[in-house]
Each structure stands twice: as C-alpha cells, then as structure tokens.
Amino acid sequence: MKKNIFALVILLSICNLFGQDMLVDDLKVQGNKRIKTSFVKKISSVRAGSVLDYVEIEQDILRLKRLPSVSHAYYQVFPSVDNRYNVFYHIEENFTLIPSLNVYTTNNDEFAYRLGLYEFNALGRNIIFGGFYQKDIYSSYAINFRAPYLFSNKLGLAVNRQDLTTLEPVFFDNTSSNYKYNNDSFEVLGLYEFDFDNRIELGLNYFTEQYEYQFGATNPSVPQALKVHKWLVKAIYEFNRLDYYYQYVSGFKSQFNFQYVTSMDDVLPDFFVGWNDFFLFKRVGQRGNWANRLRFGLASNDKTPFAPFSVDNNVNIRGVGNVIDRGTGSIVLNTEYRQTLIEKDWFVLQGNAFIDAGSWRNPGGPLSNFTDSDNIKVYPGVGVRFIHKKIYNAIFRIDYGYGISKDASQGFVFGIGQYF
C-alpha cells in the first residue's frame, strides 16, 4: 500500500511539472463474487474520466473495508494510454449470512439469550436484513432492514419492527419491584452521508409501552398497570475515522444519539435522552489492540421509577447483572487490551483483559450522584475471543467480570461480536 502511494505521488509530481493531469481510464473491481461491481462503483469517488487522486482512492478503500461484506481491500494503478490509468480495487469478501447469539448470566443464576439471523449483503448491495428472537423470561422478536446506499451513494433508509418483552426491575423508595415490560414499536430512519467522515440518521418511532406489576414492593404513587402510546424523534450523528485490518482496529469515532419522547397520555411526561459514545482504538505492536469506549449521557431528570439509563450486564458493565439499577444520567468507561494469541489463515484466538467502570445519576437527583459510592461500579475481568476472519462479525466472545466496588457481584457474559 505504501509503495502504491509513493508511486502515485511521484507520477503526480512529474505530471504537474508538465502541466498535465493524470486521468482515470477505468475503475476495475476484482475478487468480488457476491458484491455487485456496480455497487462498488456507485459508492466510490473514483470515476472513469476523473483526475487520478490517490487521496480519493485511499478513502474508497477505507470505505470498502468498513462494509460488512468486505474483510479486506487494496488497490493497484497501472498505465493505460495517453496519460490515462486503470485503477484496480481488489476485494476479499466476507461470508455475510450470519447467525447471532447473545447469552448472559450472573451469580444469581439469571439466564437470558438472543438468537438471530442477519444477511449483511442482501442483493449484493450491502443491504442488511434480518431479525432476532429473544427469551428473557418472556419471548420477544425484531425485524430489521438497513440500506445505507439505497437511493444514492449518500442517501439510504432503515426500517425496524420490534416487540420486546422483559421482566424489568423498577426502583423507588430505596426498594424495588418487578414489572412485565413490553415495548411494541415501528421505526423509520433516513440515512445520509455528508462526506467520508460524517453521517447522520433522522427518523420517527411510534411505540406502545406496557407495564404490568408482577411482584415486589408497592407504592400508591407507582401504578401497577400502565399502557401508554408514544412518539419518539431520533437523531444520530457520527464522526468516523476508524481503520480496519482484519481483527485489528485503529483510529477514533464519535457517535451522538438524541431522542425526544412525547406521550399521548398525561400519565407519563415528555422527556429527552441524549448520549455520546467516544471510541479510541490503537494498534500495539503487531498483535495487540487497545480499545476504549467512553459514554456520557443525560436525560430529563424526572423522579420516575422508569428512568432510561440502565446498569446492565450485556450493555455496559460485564458481570454486574441484568438491569440492576436505573438512572437519568450515565458515565461509563470500557477499556480493554486485546492480544492475538494464535492466528492461522482464517482463525484467530484472541485474549483480552478489561476494566468496565461507570456511575449513574439517580432519578431526580443532583449531578453529585455520579460521585456517590453506591452508584459507582468497577468491574475488571478477562475474556477470550474466537474469530473467523472470513465471516463478518464471526467473533464468539466469553468474558468474566468481577466487581470490586460496593455490593458487587460477578458473572460471565457470552455473545457474538466484540463487546464494543
């Protein structure tokens, strides 16, 4: 790759001396079997007849490597005729019909799983389509469609249908009760890519929430049954400068999520919730990868048992348990070191050591809640990853987190894909 860049710089310099522009004679795509050549050309900046620009070529290759259907990509440039050049994009494809599995448990013998099947390259155009079935005491399902380049190389669409039912703890008066919670939703999002680094999602979600009391403490001010119809306005802005080389990641990404929820019933107030995830990845030597995620989020600070931010095993703190607390604010840091232990042609065994730490603001509480010892969770741990390099997201992970903060627990977390 460095040799290609160096050669292009020399050629550009020579042509500039003579006042000539090097032009692209043709863009050729090789190595692709299921990915449509027309799709690759559609999302590429390089075009036949355009000025040969190695910066654009590098961006095209990086864009290709970010696609779920591509495990690796590189380019070559060869002279054609009359100061024109052929550009070749070489693609190594992933297998993209992927089952997904998430299993989580704690020392309290809680057990839940999510089993799904997704195609990440439908029609050879990197359209994601699939769904999942979840068993977490109750049954749930979802169907998802996502086509980032459906209309053009910048404009796409996502549609999501979900019926999720869980047993949720509700916290109030220093005690808790358990409710059967159902969220039945339909969502439509427009996807737009401003440029190579920046994209946005905007859309609406119509959903119905139901709470049914099951067991635990009660309070006259906390309803035992509730059914509310709501609208949710969603916006996501992402700045992405991540680079991928098989299982290794380097670079920085920031993703901001904002949601405004309005209720069609006066029982529950309107509220907003927003959070930002910052990701920083760094290669360490030839076989190491340091990965970090920092999340900061705030919501309307209503004193409600139905606060939006949860402390959860499978979302933010490995080993803590399944939804052990809720809050109207959240600060979470996940940091881990990943070391490749064994690497063959298609298989990688990776070990990792991590620290998950976070704190929450109590519903209706001050920002000083973030420093309360009762709200701070610190869970170091270790894990392993079994990785198939030619199948998208084929990473089976096992993590064990052990709490060292107040009233801590410990437990295993299983899943498909890296934790973050």
NUPA-562107 format. One line per field, with one value per residue (C-alpha): residue number from 1; residue in one letter; y, x, z. Coordinates in Angstrom, 1 decimal, padded with zeros to 4 digits. Each point is the difference from the previous one (the first is absolute). Example, Ala and Ser with C-alpha at 12.3 -4.5 7.8 and 13.67 -1.06 7.14 Angstrom:
NUPA-562107
seq: [1, 2]
type: [A, S]
north: [-004.5, 003.4]
east: [012.3, 001.4]
up: [007.8, -000.7]
***
This chain:
NUPA-562107
seq: [1, 2, 3, 4, 5, 6, 7, 8, 9, 10, 11, 12, 13, 14, 15, 16, 17, 18, 19, 20, 21, 22, 23, 24, 25, 26, 27, 28, 29, 30, 31, 32, 33, 34, 35, 36, 37, 38, 39, 40, 41, 42, 43, 44, 45, 46, 47, 48, 49, 50, 51, 52, 53, 54, 55, 56, 57, 58, 59, 60, 61, 62, 63, 64, 65, 66, 67, 68, 69, 70, 71, 72, 73, 74, 75, 76, 77, 78, 79, 80, 81, 82, 83, 84, 85, 86, 87, 88, 89, 90, 91, 92, 93, 94, 95, 96, 97, 98, 99, 100, 101, 102, 103, 104, 105, 106, 107, 108, 109, 110, 111, 112, 113, 114, 115, 116, 117, 118, 119, 120, 121, 122, 123, 124, 125, 126, 127, 128, 129, 130, 131, 132, 133, 134, 135, 136, 137, 138, 139, 140, 141, 142, 143, 144, 145, 146, 147, 148, 149, 150, 151, 152, 153, 154, 155, 156, 157, 158, 159, 160, 161, 162, 163, 164, 165, 166, 167, 168, 169, 170, 171, 172, 173, 174, 175, 176, 177, 178, 179, 180, 181, 182, 183, 184, 185, 186, 187, 188, 189, 190, 191, 192, 193, 194, 195, 196, 197, 198, 199, 200, 201, 202, 203, 204, 205, 206, 207, 208, 209, 210, 211, 212, 213, 214, 215, 216, 217, 218, 219, 220, 221, 222, 223, 224, 225, 226, 227, 228, 229, 230, 231, 232, 233, 234, 235, 236, 237, 238, 239, 240, 241, 242, 243, 244, 245, 246, 247, 248, 249, 250, 251, 252, 253, 254, 255, 256, 257, 258, 259, 260, 261, 262, 263, 264, 265, 266, 267, 268, 269, 270, 271, 272, 273, 274, 275, 276, 277, 278, 279, 280, 281, 282, 283, 284, 285, 286, 287, 288, 289, 290, 291, 292, 293, 294, 295, 296, 297, 298, 299, 300, 301, 302, 303, 304, 305, 306, 307, 308, 309, 310, 311, 312, 313, 314, 315, 316, 317, 318, 319, 320, 321, 322, 323, 324, 325, 326, 327, 328, 329, 330, 331, 332, 333, 334, 335, 336, 337, 338, 339, 340, 341, 342, 343, 344, 345, 346, 347, 348, 349, 350, 351, 352, 353, 354, 355, 356, 357, 358, 359, 360, 361, 362, 363, 364, 365, 366, 367, 368, 369, 370, 371, 372, 373, 374, 375, 376, 377, 378, 379, 380, 381, 382, 383, 384, 385, 386, 387, 388, 389, 390, 391, 392, 393, 394, 395, 396, 397, 398, 399, 400, 401, 402, 403, 404, 405, 406, 407, 408, 409, 410, 411, 412, 413, 414, 415, 416, 417, 418, 419, 420]
type: [M, K, K, N, I, F, A, L, V, I, L, L, S, I, C, N, L, F, G, Q, D, M, L, V, D, D, L, K, V, Q, G, N, K, R, I, K, T, S, F, V, K, K, I, S, S, V, R, A, G, S, V, L, D, Y, V, E, I, E, Q, D, I, L, R, L, K, R, L, P, S, V, S, H, A, Y, Y, Q, V, F, P, S, V, D, N, R, Y, N, V, F, Y, H, I, E, E, N, F, T, L, I, P, S, L, N, V, Y, T, T, N, N, D, E, F, A, Y, R, L, G, L, Y, E, F, N, A, L, G, R, N, I, I, F, G, G, F, Y, Q, K, D, I, Y, S, S, Y, A, I, N, F, R, A, P, Y, L, F, S, N, K, L, G, L, A, V, N, R, Q, D, L, T, T, L, E, P, V, F, F, D, N, T, S, S, N, Y, K, Y, N, N, D, S, F, E, V, L, G, L, Y, E, F, D, F, D, N, R, I, E, L, G, L, N, Y, F, T, E, Q, Y, E, Y, Q, F, G, A, T, N, P, S, V, P, Q, A, L, K, V, H, K, W, L, V, K, A, I, Y, E, F, N, R, L, D, Y, Y, Y, Q, Y, V, S, G, F, K, S, Q, F, N, F, Q, Y, V, T, S, M, D, D, V, L, P, D, F, F, V, G, W, N, D, F, F, L, F, K, R, V, G, Q, R, G, N, W, A, N, R, L, R, F, G, L, A, S, N, D, K, T, P, F, A, P, F, S, V, D, N, N, V, N, I, R, G, V, G, N, V, I, D, R, G, T, G, S, I, V, L, N, T, E, Y, R, Q, T, L, I, E, K, D, W, F, V, L, Q, G, N, A, F, I, D, A, G, S, W, R, N, P, G, G, P, L, S, N, F, T, D, S, D, N, I, K, V, Y, P, G, V, G, V, R, F, I, H, K, K, I, Y, N, A, I, F, R, I, D, Y, G, Y, G, I, S, K, D, A, S, Q, G, F, V, F, G, I, G, Q, Y, F]
north: [000.0, 002.4, -000.8, 000.8, 003.4, 000.8, -000.9, 002.1, 003.0, -000.2, -000.3, 002.9, 002.1, -000.8, 000.8, 003.3, 001.1, -000.3, 001.4, -003.2, -001.8, -003.7, -001.3, -003.2, -002.1, -002.6, -001.3, -003.8, -002.2, -003.4, -002.7, 000.7, -002.9, 001.0, 003.8, 001.6, 001.8, 002.7, 000.6, 000.4, 002.6, 001.7, 000.7, 000.8, 003.5, -001.1, 000.1, -000.6, 003.4, 001.6, 001.3, -002.8, 000.9, -002.4, 001.7, -001.0, -003.5, -000.4, 001.2, -002.4, -003.0, 001.0, 000.4, -003.5, -001.5, 001.5, -002.0, -003.2, -002.0, 000.9, -001.6, 001.9, 002.2, 001.5, 001.7, 000.1, 002.6, -000.8, 002.2, -000.1, 002.4, 003.7, 000.9, -002.1, -002.7, -003.0, -000.3, -003.5, -000.6, -003.4, -001.4, -002.8, -000.9, -001.0, -002.6, 002.1, -002.3, 000.1, -001.6, 002.1, -001.2, 001.9, -001.9, 001.6, -001.3, 001.2, -001.6, 000.3, -002.7, 002.5, -001.3, 001.6, -000.3, 001.6, -002.0, 001.6, -000.3, 002.9, 000.4, 002.9, 000.0, -000.5, 000.3, 000.5, 003.7, -000.2, 000.2, -001.4, -002.0, -002.4, -000.4, -001.6, -002.0, 000.7, -002.0, 002.0, -001.7, 001.3, -000.3, 002.9, 000.6, 002.6, 000.4, 002.5, 001.5, 002.3, 001.3, 002.9, 000.4, -000.8, 003.2, 001.3, -000.2, 002.3, -000.7, -003.1, -001.3, -002.2, -001.6, -001.8, -002.0, -001.2, -001.7, -000.2, -001.5, -000.3, -000.2, 003.4, 001.2, 003.3, 001.9, 002.4, 000.9, -001.9, -003.2, -001.6, -002.0, -002.0, 000.8, -001.9, 002.7, 000.0, 002.4, -000.4, 002.3, 000.9, 002.3, 001.7, 001.8, 001.9, -000.4, 002.6, 000.1, 003.6, -001.1, -002.8, 000.8, 001.3, -001.5, 000.5, -001.9, 001.6, -001.7, -000.8, -002.8, -000.8, -002.3, -001.3, -000.6, -002.3, -000.7, -002.7, -000.5, -003.5, 000.0, 002.1, 003.2, 002.3, 003.7, 001.8, 002.5, -002.7, -001.6, -003.7, 000.0, 002.5, 000.1, 003.1, 000.9, 002.1, 001.7, 000.1, 002.4, -001.4, 001.6, -001.6, 001.8, -002.0, 001.1, -003.0, -000.3, -003.7, -002.2, -003.7, -002.8, -003.3, -000.3, 003.2, 003.5, 003.3, 003.6, 002.1, 000.0, 002.2, -000.8, 002.3, -001.3, 002.3, -001.1, 002.1, -002.0, 001.3, -001.8, -000.2, -000.4, 002.5, -002.8, 000.2, 003.2, 000.8, -000.3, 000.0, -002.2, 000.5, -001.7, 000.1, -003.0, 000.7, -002.8, -000.1, -003.0, -000.3, -002.8, -001.2, -001.7, -002.7, -002.0, 002.4, 002.3, 002.5, 000.8, 002.7, 001.2, 003.0, 000.7, 003.1, 000.3, 002.2, -000.1, 002.1, -000.2, -001.1, -001.9, -003.1, -003.8, -000.3, 001.8, -000.7, -000.8, -003.5, -001.8, -003.2, -003.0, -000.2, 003.8, 001.8, -001.9, -003.6, -002.2, 002.5, -001.7, 000.4, 003.6, 000.4, 003.8, 003.0, 003.7, 003.2, 000.4, -002.3, 000.1, -003.3, -000.8, -003.4, -000.5, -003.3, -001.4, -002.6, -002.3, -002.4, -003.3, -002.3, 001.0, -002.3, 000.6, 000.4, -000.4, 002.3, -000.7, 003.3, 000.6, 003.1, 001.7, 002.8, 002.5, 001.1, 003.0, 002.3, 002.1, 001.2, 002.9, -001.0, 001.1, 003.5, 000.1, 002.5, -000.4, -000.8, -003.4, -000.9, 000.0, -001.9, -003.3, -001.8, 000.9, -000.8, -003.4, -001.3, -003.4, -001.3, -003.2, -002.3, -001.6, -001.9, 000.5, -002.7, 001.8, -001.1, 002.4, -000.7, 000.3, 003.4, 000.6, -003.7, 000.7, -002.3, 001.7, -001.2, 002.6, -000.4, 003.2, 000.2, 003.0, 001.8, 002.9, 000.1, -002.8, -001.6, -003.3, -001.9, -002.0, -001.2, 001.8, -001.8, 001.4, 000.5, 002.9, 002.1, 001.5, 003.4]
east: [000.0, 002.8, 001.8, -003.2, -000.4, 003.7, -000.2, -003.1, 001.6, 003.0, -002.3, -002.1, 003.1, 001.3, -003.3, -000.3, 003.4, -001.3, -003.5, -001.8, -002.6, 000.0, -003.5, -001.8, -000.6, -002.1, -000.7, 000.1, -001.2, 001.6, -000.5, -003.7, -002.4, -003.2, 000.6, -001.2, 002.6, -002.6, -000.5, 003.8, 000.1, -003.1, 001.5, 003.5, 001.3, 002.3, -001.7, 001.1, 001.1, 000.7, 003.4, 002.1, 000.1, 001.7, -001.8, -003.4, 001.3, 001.1, -003.4, -001.8, 002.1, -000.7, -003.7, 000.0, 001.8, -002.8, -002.7, -001.2, 000.5, 003.7, 002.8, 002.8, 000.6, 002.9, 000.7, 002.5, 000.5, 001.3, 000.7, -002.4, 000.4, 000.4, 000.7, -002.9, 000.1, -002.1, -000.8, -000.6, -001.8, 000.6, -002.5, 000.1, -003.6, -001.5, -002.7, -003.0, -002.9, 000.7, -001.8, 000.2, 000.0, 000.2, -000.2, 000.5, -000.1, 001.0, 000.7, -003.8, -000.6, -001.7, 000.0, -001.1, 000.8, -000.5, 000.2, -000.1, 000.8, 001.2, 001.1, 002.4, 000.3, -003.5, -000.2, 003.8, -000.5, 000.8, -003.6, -000.4, -003.1, -000.9, -001.4, 000.2, -001.9, 000.7, -000.9, 000.4, -002.7, -002.4, 000.2, 000.9, 000.9, 001.2, 000.4, 002.5, 000.7, 002.9, 001.2, 002.5, 000.4, -003.5, -000.7, 003.5, 003.6, -001.1, -003.7, -001.5, -002.9, -000.4, -003.3, -000.3, -002.8, 000.3, -002.2, 002.2, -001.3, 002.2, -000.3, 001.3, 000.9, -001.6, 001.9, -001.7, 000.2, 003.3, -001.8, -001.2, -002.7, -000.1, -002.2, -000.7, 001.0, -001.0, 001.2, -001.7, 001.5, 000.3, 002.9, 001.0, 003.3, 001.6, 003.8, 002.2, 003.8, 001.3, 003.5, 002.5, 000.2, -003.5, -003.5, -003.4, -003.2, -003.3, -003.4, -003.1, -001.0, -003.6, -000.2, -002.3, 001.4, -001.8, 001.0, -001.7, 000.9, 001.3, 001.5, 001.9, -000.6, -002.9, -000.8, -003.3, 001.8, 001.5, -002.6, -000.3, -001.2, 000.8, -000.5, 001.1, 000.4, 003.0, 001.9, 003.7, 002.1, 003.5, 003.2, 003.5, 003.1, 003.2, 003.6, 002.0, 003.8, 000.4, 002.3, -000.3, 002.6, -001.8, -000.5, 002.0, -001.6, 001.7, -001.2, -002.8, -003.7, -002.7, -003.7, -002.6, -003.6, -002.9, -003.7, -003.0, -003.0, -003.5, -002.9, -003.6, -001.0, 000.5, 001.0, 003.6, 001.8, 001.8, 003.8, 003.3, 003.0, 003.3, 003.4, 003.3, 002.3, 003.7, 002.1, 003.8, 002.0, 003.7, 002.2, 002.6, 002.9, -000.9, -002.5, -001.5, -003.0, -001.0, -003.7, -002.0, -003.6, -001.1, -003.7, -001.6, -003.7, -002.7, -003.8, -002.9, 000.6, -003.6, -000.4, -001.4, 000.6, 000.1, 003.3, 001.7, 003.6, 000.5, 002.9, 000.1, 002.3, -000.4, 000.2, 002.6, 001.4, 001.0, -000.9, -002.3, -003.3, -003.1, -001.4, 001.0, -000.7, -001.2, 000.8, -000.5, 003.7, 002.9, 003.8, 001.6, 003.6, 000.8, 003.7, 001.6, 003.2, -000.4, 002.9, 000.1, 001.2, -000.4, -000.5, -000.4, -001.3, -003.6, 000.0, 001.0, 000.1, 000.1, 000.3, -001.1, 000.2, -002.5, -001.2, -003.7, -000.8, -003.0, -002.3, -003.6, -002.1, -003.1, -003.4, -000.6, 003.5, 002.8, 003.1, 002.0, -001.7, 002.8, 002.5, -002.1, 001.6, -003.4, -000.2, 003.5, 000.6, 003.5, 000.4, 003.4, 000.1, 001.4, -001.3, 000.7, -001.1, -000.3, 000.1, -000.7, 001.8, -002.2, -003.4, -001.4, -000.1, 000.7, 001.5, -001.2, 000.9, 000.1, 000.6, 000.1, -000.4, 000.8, -001.3, 002.3, -002.4, -002.7, -002.6, 001.7, -000.8, 001.7, -001.0, 000.6, -001.2, -000.1, -000.7, 000.7, 002.2, 002.4, -001.6, 000.6]
up: [000.0, 000.9, -003.2, -002.0, 001.7, -000.5, -003.7, -000.5, 001.7, -002.4, -003.0, 001.1, 000.6, -003.5, -001.7, 001.9, -001.3, -003.5, 000.8, -000.7, 002.1, 000.3, -000.8, 001.0, -003.1, 001.8, 003.5, 000.2, 002.9, 000.6, 002.6, 000.6, -000.5, 001.8, 000.2, -003.1, -002.0, -000.8, 003.8, 000.6, -002.8, 001.3, 003.4, -001.3, -000.5, -002.9, -003.4, -003.5, -001.5, 003.4, 001.2, 001.6, 003.7, 002.4, 003.0, -001.6, -000.7, 003.6, 001.3, -002.4, 001.3, 003.6, -000.8, -001.4, 003.0, 002.2, -001.8, 001.7, -003.2, -000.3, 002.1, -001.8, -003.0, -001.8, -003.4, -002.9, -002.7, -003.5, -003.0, -002.9, -002.9, -000.5, 003.6, 001.2, 002.6, 001.0, 003.7, 001.4, 003.3, 001.4, 002.5, 002.4, 000.9, 003.3, 000.3, 001.0, 000.9, 003.7, 003.0, 003.2, 003.6, 003.3, 003.3, 003.4, 003.6, 003.5, 003.3, 000.7, -002.6, -002.3, -003.6, -003.3, -003.7, -003.3, -003.2, -003.4, -003.7, -002.2, -003.6, -000.3, -003.7, -001.4, -003.8, -000.1, 001.0, 003.8, 001.0, 003.5, 000.7, 002.8, 003.4, 003.4, 002.6, 003.6, 003.1, 003.2, 002.1, -002.7, -003.8, -002.3, -003.6, -002.4, -003.8, -001.4, -003.5, -000.6, -003.4, 000.4, -003.8, -001.1, -002.0, -000.8, 001.3, 002.8, 000.8, 001.5, 002.2, 003.1, 001.2, 003.3, 001.6, 003.6, 002.6, 003.1, 003.4, 003.1, 003.8, 001.0, 003.6, 000.9, 002.8, 002.5, 003.8, 000.3, -001.0, -003.2, -001.7, -003.2, -003.0, -003.2, -002.6, -003.7, -002.7, -003.3, -002.6, -003.7, -001.1, -003.3, -000.4, -002.8, -000.4, -001.5, -000.5, -000.2, -000.8, 000.7, 003.7, 000.9, -000.2, 001.6, 000.7, 000.5, 000.6, 001.9, 002.3, 001.0, 003.0, 002.7, 003.5, 002.5, 003.7, 002.0, 003.7, 000.8, 003.5, 002.5, 001.8, -000.8, 000.5, -000.7, -002.2, -002.2, -002.3, -000.1, -003.6, -002.7, -003.8, -001.9, -003.7, -000.9, -002.8, -000.1, -002.1, -000.6, -001.2, -000.3, -001.1, -000.6, -000.6, -001.1, -000.6, 000.8, -002.1, -000.1, -000.7, 000.5, 003.9, 000.7, 000.3, 000.3, 000.1, 001.5, -000.2, 001.7, -000.1, 001.4, 000.6, 000.9, 000.6, 000.9, 001.2, 000.2, 001.6, -001.2, 003.6, 002.9, 002.3, -001.1, -000.8, -003.2, 000.3, -001.9, 000.2, -001.6, 000.2, -001.8, -000.5, -000.6, -001.4, -000.1, -001.4, -000.3, -001.4, 002.4, -001.8, -002.5, 002.0, 002.6, -000.1, 002.7, -000.1, 001.9, 000.2, 002.1, 000.3, 001.5, 000.0, 001.6, 000.0, 001.4, 003.7, 001.0, 003.2, -001.6, 000.5, -003.8, -000.6, -003.4, 000.9, 001.3, 001.7, -001.9, -000.6, -003.7, -000.8, 002.2, 003.0, -000.5, 003.0, 001.8, -000.7, -002.2, 000.6, 003.6, 000.1, -002.0, -000.2, -001.9, -000.6, -000.9, -000.2, -001.1, -001.0, -001.6, -000.7, -001.1, -001.4, -002.7, -000.8, -002.9, 001.4, -003.1, -003.6, -002.9, -003.6, 001.1, 003.8, 002.8, 003.8, 001.9, 003.7, 001.8, 003.3, 000.8, 002.5, -000.1, 002.2, 000.3, 002.1, -000.2, 001.0, 002.1, -001.4, 001.2, 001.6, -000.3, -002.2, 003.1, -000.1, -002.5, 002.9, 002.5, 000.9, -000.2, -003.7, -001.1, -001.6, -000.8, -001.6, -001.3, -001.8, -002.7, -003.1, -003.2, -003.6, -002.7, -003.3, -003.6, -002.3, -003.1, 001.6, 001.0, 003.7, 000.7, 003.4, 002.8, 003.3, 003.6, 002.7, 003.8, 002.1, 003.7, 001.9, 002.4, 000.9, 002.7, 000.0, -003.0, -001.8, -002.7, -003.1, -003.5, -003.1, -003.3, -003.4, -003.7, -001.0, 002.0, 003.1, -001.6]
***
